[in-house]
Amino acid sequence: MKLTVTTFVTLDGIAQAPGGPDEDREGGFEYGGWLAPYVDEDFGNAVDAWFRPADAFLFGRRTYEIFAAYWPDVTDEDDVVATRFNTLPKYVATRTLDKAGWAGTELLRGDVAAAVAGIKARPGQELQVHGSIDLVRTLVRADLVDEFRLLVFPVVLGTGKRLFDGAVPTALRLADSRTTSAGVMLQTYEADGRPEFGTVG
């Protein structure tokens, strides 16, 4: 399976608490819910399209707990996101969870990179990661991410957790780029090895 990462980020790279004020206040973060004003039909259609090829999901513990508290109660069969989340296998990288109540969930302990590499080797289209900033950083350092789907919102916060803090230098190839009517840039990048360096001129 191809490992894809879908993340909401601000123009200055903040990925913390996009969905609501109390989603993640770590570090005294006060700006949760910054994506809400930009959600429109274009946004929904893009997210649905990205969810359709999923065969399994991979989460960090915090994101898993947020999603597990909401998505199992969404039972609309026409909701692409809810249907995929509730019916497909889910893996959680965790050192603290002892059990998981969301049906179809398996906890990953120990060497997460090795476990994820094993899951990727299985048949299927996509192993998808949504949110899970700390986990994504681990996956990037282990060269396990094949594709980034970044939804870049036209807002600058100046503080908060940035997606690529601590990442190893990585070259990316732009595979697709679109913009919603609300000004959200939908950018798909494929991993392309290590960056090259030189001098201009």
Disulfide bonds with the S-S distance in Angstrom:
none
